Amino acid sequence: MSLRSRLTTAFLVVVLGPVLVGAVFVAAVMSQLSDSRGEALANSAVTMVDSTLGTICERIQASAAAVALNYSNSSGSEADAVEMAALLVDRSVIDGVVFSSIDTAGAEAAPRADVGVEAPDGAWVDCGETAAYAGAGPIEALGAQAEVQAADGSTAVFSAFRVVDVEFLGRIARVADAELVLQDSRTDPLEAGAVDAGRWDFTDAFLPLSIGTTATDVTPMYWTLAAMVTASAVCAMGLAAWLARSTTRPLAELSAAAERVSEGDLDVRVPAHGRDEVAHLAFAFNRMTAQTQAYVQALTASRDQMRGQLGRLGQTLTATLDLDRILEVILDTAMVTAGAEAGVVMLVDVDDADQLRQRAGEGDLGIDQPASIRIGQGIIGAIAASGAPAHGRITGGALGDWHRADTEPDARTIVAVPFSGRQPVDQDFIAGRQPSEPDLGAAPQPGGVLGVLVLYNRVAGEAFESGDVDTLRTFAGQASVAVENVLLHRQAQRLSLTDPLTGLWNYRFMQTSLRREAERTRRYQRPSALLAIDLDRFKAVNDAYGHPVGDQVLIELARRITAQIREVDLAFRHGGEEFMVLLPETDAAGAEVVAERLGRAVACRPFKVNESSGGRELRVSVSIGVAVLGVHADSATAVLAAADEALYAAKAAGRGTWRTAPV
């Protein structure tokens, strides 16, 4: 056998052997995955059908119980029971209610009263029974009944039902994404669902149903796999022939390999055939390129390790919430890594989203004041507006078409990377500042450029390169994470101190504020007043109109309170319908003026509720109790008790007024 034949045969064995073994393995895996997926889909469909029917049965049972309870509460008045039944039918909870037992409802004799659709004749499946269906007649409805013992000793029975028809099965089939067949005594069973069922399962937990789910057909995948194996075999044979022919030209291969090494390709290897001089030369050549490649890989690994350490350093820095310190460390590390003489970190101003301001700076920046620039202006502003990194030499005060502004650093060379994240939403959280809107704790939404990391003047006067951009991206990303972490921490702190419904400070912050104000009063002998505010007859509002309307009243009351107090005053939701207002530097007379103003603000005009559905106006009043730190009490607990006592006195005086705690 010739050398070409031996090389061709060996190559085909090495290449096609694993391909064929892999093809068989892939085919077996596809078949197993197809079976597993079909079984999982079937189990999911059965579970979904049983769960949906269980929920429907629970609603039917609850409906029957509600009608019976309404009948019982009205001392046997069928009119109230009919009204409740009609309400349930109108809301599509059930299809109908009959005032009889399930057996009587399914019989030919008409019930005493019914609501909704006419009670169907035939078999009903009782949701309350363990054995739901015994096979006697076609199933016409799912039902449940509730009994009520009247005062005269008679028994009233109420049966709620849902009609079992094609539409009913269709809704369940759409939820389960399956095809359903009702297995009752019908000669032409009910069917629903548009699934191309390839697998069938059965459930009789509530209704006897055959459940069909889609079966995965992997035959096209088998044909595709066979085509790929065939194509691989053809390509392998062609490549084997080419390799066999190429071995007759070892010197040409060696020359070509040497040329590729001179161009920087260290992956090239020369095939060595036999034990002649050319083979020894090929072995020596391969050893040389392998050793060179090992050296290059070692240098590359060292560089990557250094970058990885710098990345971990940035991640560690994000663990602190001192944003300015974090940005300084990031900037210092970036300058050392890239060999820059100066640098600056610019962040978007929270008060002006189009303004970039310096938050960290190192080295000689060539300006007297901290750098600032509007987005779109100057070099830094233009880079921030573009959202893309840039590097190069600054010639004549310009980087390409971008000209330097007087308020940004002056340098010879520059590399800048914008970083994006969440929009800045707040200044540093100042404890004790009154929130102005109910949603101040909401998370910031994703936004545009958050800031820019800029390095200037590479050491030795060299220009920055594209590799420096990649390095700077890592530090810019860490700066973005650091800013977001600080913002999220401040928002979490804000959330823990505000009431989610009204946006006012919560009970926890009230306790902290009262203790602080009590300490200040003891130290400086300056009074501070506390108002306890309670909505009059708020329970009647909830009972008459529901809790959603009550919530609207509380929100409007919070708005009117905050509109009547100073910026330094603090409003709290104490709980339920009770609110508190802390008035620093205010004596009893001043507090009484505020109480009078708050009472008028609440009572002067009605509260508008349910405006989306036509609207309703409610007249609301508040009772207010006034207590003063340093006069009525010396501690947070005592002033709360004194304000509550005054509040009770205001309520006892007829509500809609205020009272001051006795001295």
Residue, then its C-alpha position, 0 to 999 in steps of 0.5 A: m500500500s502506498l504512502r498516500s493510501r495509508l495517509t488517506t485511510a488513517f485520516l478517514v478512520v480518525v475523522l469519520g470514526p468519532v463523527l459516526v459515534g457522535a451521530v449515533f449518540v446524538a440520535a439516541v439523545m434526541s429520541q430520549l429528549s423527545d420522549s421526556r419532553g412529551e411526558a413532561l408536556a402530558n404531565s403538565a397538561v393533566t396537572m393544569v386541567d385538574s388545577t383549573l377544574g379544582t378552582i372552578c369547583e371551589r368557586i361553585q362551592a363558595s357561590a352556593a355557600a354565599v347564596a345560602l349565607n345570604y338566605s340565612n342572614s335575611s331570616g329566610s328571605e328568598a329575595d336576598a338569596v336571589e339577589m346574591a345568586a344574580l350577582l354571582v351569575d352576572r360576574s360569570v362566577i357560575d352559570g346558575v343557581v337552583f333552590s333545590s338539591i342537585d338531584t332535584a335540579g337534574a330531575e324533570a320536576a322544575p325547581r322552586a326558583d332558579v337564577g341564570v341559565e336553566a338548570p340542565d337535565g341529566a347527570w351533574v357532577d357534585c364538586g363536594e363528592t369524592a367519587a365525582y362521576a359514576g357513569a350514569g348518563p351524559i354529564e351536563a354540569l358541575g354543581a355544589q349545594a349548600e343547606v340552610q336550616a330555617a327557623d321553622g325547622s324546614t331545610a332550604v337547599f341551594s345548588a350552584f352549577r356550571v354548565v359542562d359544554v364545548e365552550f366550557l371544555g374549550r376554555i380549559a383546553r386553552v389554559a392547558d394547551a391540550e385537546l380534551v375529550l369528555q368520556d361520559s356516556r355520550t355516543d358523540p363525546l364532547e371535544a375541545g382544543a386545536v392541538d395536534a395530539g400525539r399523546w393521550d392521558f386520562t384524568d378523572a379527578f373531577l371530570p372523566l377527561s382524555i387529555g391529548t398533547t403534542a408529540t415531538d416528531v424527531t424524524p426530520m432531525y434524523w434526516t438532517l443528522a444523516a445529511m450532516v454525516t454524509a457531508s462530513a464524510v465527503c469533506a473528510m475524503g476530499l481533505a484526506a486526498w488533499l493531505a496525501r498529495s501535499t505530503t509529496r511537497p515537504l520542502a514547500e510546506l517547510s518554506a511556507a511555514a517559515e514564512r507564516v512564523s515570520e508574520g507572527d503565526l506561531d500555531v503553524r506546524v510542519p508535518a514530518h514524514g519518515r526519518d530523513e534529514v527533512a523530517h529532522l528539520a521539521f521536528a526542530f522547526n516544530r520544537m522552536t515554534a512550540q517553545t516560542q508559542a509557550y513564551v508568548q502564552a506565558l506573557t499573555a497569561s501574565r497580562d491577563q492576570m494583571r487585568g483580572q487583579l485590577g478587575r477584582l480590585g474594582q469589584t472590591l471597591t464597590a463594597t463601600l458606599d463612599l462614592d467619592r472615595i470609590l471613584e478616587v481609587i478607580l481613577d488612581t488604579a486606571m492611571v497607573t495601569a494605563g500610564a497616564e499623568a492625569g485623569v478625571v471622573m465626570l458624572v451627570d449632575v442630579d439637578d441638570a441631566d445635561q451637565l457633567r461635573q467632576r467627582a474625582g480628579e488627579g494630576d495637573l488638569g490645567i484648570d483652576q476649578p473642578a471640571s464641568i461641561r454640558i453634554g454635547q459640548g467640548i471634547i468630553g461632552a461630545i464623547a458622552a453624547s456619542g456614547a462611544p469611547a475615543h482616544g487620540r492626540i489633542t492638536g490645537g485644542a481639538l480632537g478631530d472635529w471636537h474642540r476643547a471647552d474652557t471648563e474641561p481639562d487641557a492636555r496633549t493626549i486623551v482616552a475617554v470611556p463613557f459609562s451608562g447605567r441608571q439615571p441619578v435620582d437623588q442627592d445624598f439622602i438627608a435624614g429628616r427631609q420630608p418626601s414630596e411624592p408618594d413614589l420617592g422610593a421607586a427604583p430608578q429607570p434605566g437611562g443614558v450616559l451616567g458619566v465619563l472616565v477620562l485619562y490624559n497625557r500618557v507617560a513619555g508623550e506617547a499616544f493612548e492605544s486601542g488596548d488602553v480603551d479596553t482596559l479603561r472599559t473595565f474601570a468605567g464599568q466598576a464606576s457605573v456599578a459603584v454609582e448604582n450601588v450607592l443610589l440603590h442603597r439610598q433608595a432602599q433606605r428611603l423605602s424603609l422610612t416611608d409609607p407606601l400608600t401616602g408617601l409620608w414618613n412611616y412609624r419607624f421614622m417617626q419614633t427616630s424623629l421624636r427621640r431626636e427632637a426630644e433630645r434637642t428640646r432638652r438640650y436647647q430648651r426650645p419647644s416642639a409641638l406634635l399634632a395627632i390627627d385622626l379621620d372622623r368616622f373613617k370606618a363608616v367610609n370603608d364600610a359604605y364605599g370599600h377600602p379602595v375609596g378609603d385609600q383614596v381618602l387617606i392619600e388626599l388627606a396626606r396631600r392636604i396635610t403636607a400642603q399646610i405645613r412648612e418644609v422643616d415640619l415632618a408629617f407621618r402616617h402613624g397607622g390606619e387613619e391616624f397621622m402625626v405632624l411634628l412642628p420643630e421650634t413651635d410652641a402651643a399657640g403656634a401649634e393651635v394655629v396649625a391645627e385650626r388651619l389643617g382642620r379647615a383645609v380638610a373640611c373646606r371642600p369635599f374629597k373627590v373619589n372614584e373619578s375614573s368611574g364618574g366620581r363621588e364627593l365625600r365630606v370628611s373632618v378630622s379631630i386633632g390633638v396638640a401636645v408640646l415637648g418641653v411643656h406637656a412631656d419631655s420624651a417621645t413616648a410621653v408626648l405621643a401619649a399626651a397628643d393621643e389624650a388630647l385627640y380623644a378629648a377632641k373626639a369627645a367634644g364632637r369631632g371636627t375640632w382640636r384640643t390641646a393636652p392639659v399642662 
